[in-house]
Amino acid sequence: MKTFEFLILGKNQPILEILLRLVNAYENWNAIGFSDEKQAQEYFLNNKIDIILLSSAIEEHVEKDFTAFCLKHQPDVEVIEHFGGGSGLLKSEIEHRLYLKGKL
C-alpha cells in the first residue's frame, strides 16, 4: 500500500504539533510540519509530496503564494485547508479528496 507524504504548514505551533501527531498516527501517512513557508518551500522542492495541509494563522497572501508555488512545482499535489474540527473530520477531508482524485 502506498504511503502518502504530507507537508503541513501552520503558524500556530501547538496546533501544528497536534496535526503532525494525528496525521502520523495513520499507518500509511507520513507528515512533516513547518511554521516558516520558506523552509517548507525548500523541503517541498527536494521531496515528492502528495498532500499539503494548510493550518491556522497563515496570512492570506502567504497561503495563496505557497499554494501557487507548490502547484507550479508539483501539479499533482493536493492542497487542503484545514482549520480544525477534530481528527475524524481531518481524516474524512483527506480521504474524500484522495477518493475524488482516484488515489484511494
Secondary structure, 3 states (H helix, E strand, C coil): CCCEEEEEECCCHHHHHHHHHHHHCCCCEEEEEECCHHHHHHHHHCCCCCEEEECCCCCHHHHHHHHHHHHHHCCCCEEEECCCCCHHHHHHHHHHHHHHCCCC
